[in-house]
C-alpha cells in the first residue's frame, strides 16, 4: 500500500488517504498550536489569516483546487479510448497555458494586495493592512505550484496511485512549522507565509512532478489552443471558474464581518481548523478516493452501481458525522484547551473558540455529504449545474452571515455556516435525485436516525460526566482543572470513553448494524 506505484482499490485508497489525512490533520493542529502559542489571537494572527484570502481567490478563478477533478474525468475518457498519449498532450497544453496566466496574475495581484485587504477587512488598522498585504505577496506565488501540482497529480489519480496526494498536505503543514521555528525570530509572523509558499512548492508541485515522471507521464512543451480536448476542458472548468461554493467563500464572509473584533478571525479560523480535521478524514478522503471509481462506473455506463455507490458513501459519512459531531460538541472546551491553550492564547480565547468549535461541529454530517454529492456530479462530467446551484446558495448565505453577526457576533457566523451548508448539501441531493442520477430513497435514513439518537444520548452523557468531574475537582480545591493541558487530556479520555459506551449501547438497543461492522473492520470481531 505504501509503494508510490501501487494501484489501489477503493478500500485501500480510502484507508491510505484517511490515515494520511488524519496525520496531516494532527500536524496541522500542531501548526495551529505553535502559531497560537507564539502569537496568540490578535492583530498579527488576524492579518496572517486574512493574507490567504486573495491567493485562495486567484486559485479558485483559475481552478487550481478543481483541476485534478476535471482532469481525472477527461484523462479517463482518453484512456478508455486508448488515446492516453493524446490525453497527456492536452494536459501539457493546459499546464503551459495556465501557468503563463498565473505568472501574470501573480504580478498584478501583488500590486492590488493592499487595497484588497483594506476593502475585504473593514475593521483592520492600516498597520494590519500593510502586514497582511506583505504576507499576501509572499503567499501568492504558491498558487502556481498548487495548480501545477494538481495537473501533474491527475494522471496519478487515474492510475489509482494515491500516495503522492496523501503526502501533499503533510509536507505543506510541516513546511510552515519548520519555517516558523527557523525564521520567526528574524522575520516575525511573515515567516509562516514563507513556509506556506515553500510547502506549496515541495508538497504540491515537486512531489507530484516526481510521481508523474516515475509513472511515465509524457510532457509536451507546447501551447495549442485548437486541440479538440481544450474545448472539453473549458466546458467542464468554466463553471468551476465562475461559480462559487460556500465551502470556498465561507472564510471571506467570516473575515468581512469578524475583522471588526480583535482576534475574532483567529479564533474562528482555529475553531474551523480543528473542525476540519475530522471533516477531512470523513469527507475529503472519501471524496478524493471515490472520484476515480465513480468516474470509471459512469464512463462504463454502470448507472445503477454508480447510484448505489454514491448513496452508500453518503450514508456512511453522514452516519459517522452525526456520531462524531456529538462528542466534538460535548467535549469542545477540553479539546480546544488541549490543542490551542497556553502561551499567548489565553483561557478567554479558549472559551470563545470552544463555543465556535461546538457550533461548527453541528454541521459535520452536512459538510461530509456535500463533498460526496459534488464529486458525483464531477464524475459524470456535469460541473455547471452544481456550481450554478452553489453560487445561488452562496448569495443567500451571505445574508445569513450578516444576520448571524448582527444577532450574536462571531458565534452567529458559525451558526450561519451551518445553515448555509445545510442548503448546499440539500440542493445537491435534490438535483441528483431530479436528474435520476442518485435517488434520495437510496439513503439509509433508518440508520441515520439511529445514529442521531445515539449521538444525542452519548453527547449529553459525555457533557454531563465532564461537567461533573470539573465540579468535583473544584470542590476538592483544584479550581484550575479546566485550564491545564493534563486535565484537558483526562477529560477528553474519560469523556470519550463514556460517550463511546453510551453510543454503542444505544445503537445496539436500536438494532443498528454499525457497532458490529466497526468491530469487524477494526479486527475485534
C-alpha positions, 0 to 999 in steps of 0.5 A, a space after each residue: 500500500 505504501 509503494 508510490 506505484 501501487 494501484 489501489 482499490 477503493 478500500 485501500 485508497 480510502 484507508 491510505 488517504 484517511 490515515 494520511 489525512 488524519 496525520 496531516 490533520 494532527 500536524 496541522 493542529 500542531 501548526 495551529 498550536 505553535 502559531 497560537 502559542 507564539 502569537 496568540 489571537 490578535 492583530 498579527 494572527 488576524 492579518 496572517 489569516 486574512 493574507 490567504 484570502 486573495 491567493 485562495 481567490 486567484 486559485 479558485 478563478 483559475 481552478 487550481 483546487 478543481 483541476 485534478 477533478 476535471 482532469 481525472 474525468 477527461 484523462 479517463 475518457 482518453 484512456 478508455 479510448 486508448 488515446 492516453 498519449 493524446 490525453 497527456 498532450 492536452 494536459 501539457 497544453 493546459 499546464 503551459 497555458 495556465 501557468 503563463 496566466 498565473 505568472 501574470 496574475 501573480 504580478 498584478 495581484 501583488 500590486 492590488 494586495 493592499 487595497 484588497 485587504 483594506 476593502 475585504 477587512 473593514 475593521 483592520 488598522 492600516 498597520 494590519 493592512 500593510 502586514 497582511 498585504 506583505 504576507 499576501 505577496 509572499 503567499 501568492 506565488 504558491 498558487 502556481 505550484 498548487 495548480 501545477 501540482 494538481 495537473 501533474 497529480 491527475 494522471 496519478 489519480 487515474 492510475 489509482 496511485 494515491 500516495 503522492 496526494 496523501 503526502 501533499 498536505 503533510 509536507 505543506 503543514 510541516 513546511 510552515 512549522 519548520 519555517 516558523 521555528 527557523 525564521 520567526 525570530 528574524 522575520 516575525 509572523 511573515 515567516 509562516 507565509 514563507 513556509 506556506 509558499 515553500 510547502 506549496 512548492 515541495 508538497 504540491 508541485 515537486 512531489 507530484 512532478 516526481 510521481 508523474 515522471 516515475 509513472 511515465 507521464 509524457 510532457 509536451 512543451 507546447 501551447 495549442 489552443 485548437 486541440 479538440 480536448 481544450 474545448 472539453 476542458 473549458 466546458 467542464 472548468 468554466 463553471 468551476 471558474 465562475 461559480 462559487 461554493 460556500 465551502 470556498 467563500 465561507 472564510 471571506 464572509 467570516 473575515 468581512 464581518 469578524 475583522 471588526 473584533 480583535 482576534 475574532 478571525 483567529 479564533 474562528 479560523 482555529 475553531 474551523 481548523 480543528 473542525 476540519 480535521 475530522 471533516 477531512 478524514 470523513 469527507 475529503 478522503 472519501 471524496 478524493 478516493 471515490 472520484 476515480 471509481 465513480 468516474 470509471 462506473 459512469 464512463 462504463 455506463 454502470 448507472 445503477 452501481 454508480 447510484 448505489 455507490 454514491 448513496 452508500 458513501 453518503 450514508 456512511 459519512 453522514 452516519 459517522 458525522 452525526 456520531 462524531 459531531 456529538 462528542 466534538 460538541 460535548 467535549 469542545 472546551 477540553 479539546 480546544 484547551 488541549 490543542 490551542 491553550 497556553 502561551 499567548 492564547 489565553 483561557 478567554 480565547 479558549 472559551 470563545 473558540 470552544 463555543 465556535 468549535 461546538 457550533 461548527 461541529 453541528 454541521 459535520 454530517 452536512 459538510 461530509 455529504 456535500 463533498 460526496 454529492 459534488 464529486 458525483 456530479 464531477 464524475 459524470 462530467 456535469 460541473 455547471 449545474 452544481 456550481 450554478 446551484 452553489 453560487 445561488 446558495 452562496 448569495 443567500 448565505 451571505 445574508 445569513 452571515 450578516 444576520 448571524 453577526 448582527 444577532 450574536 457576533 462571531 458565534 452567529 457566523 458559525 451558526 450561519 455556516 451551518 445553515 448555509 451548508 445545510 442548503 448546499 448539501 440539500 440542493 445537491 441531493 435534490 438535483 441528483 435525485 431530479 436528474 435520476 442520477 442518485 435517488 434520495 430513497 437510496 439513503 439509509 435514513 433508518 440508520 441515520 436516525 439511529 445514529 442521531 439518537 445515539 449521538 444525542 444520548 452519548 453527547 449529553 452523557 459525555 457533557 454531563 460526566 465532564 461537567 461533573 468531574 470539573 465540579 468535583 475537582 473544584 470542590 476538592 480545591 483544584 479550581 484550575 482543572 479546566 485550564 491545564 493541558 493534563 486535565 484537558 487530556 483526562 477529560 477528553 479520555 474519560 469523556 470519550 470513553 463514556 460517550 463511546 459506551 453510551 453510543 454503542 449501547 444505544 445503537 445496539 438497543 436500536 438494532 443498528 448494524 454499525 457497532 458490529 461492522 466497526 468491530 469487524 473492520 477494526 479486527 475485534 470481531 
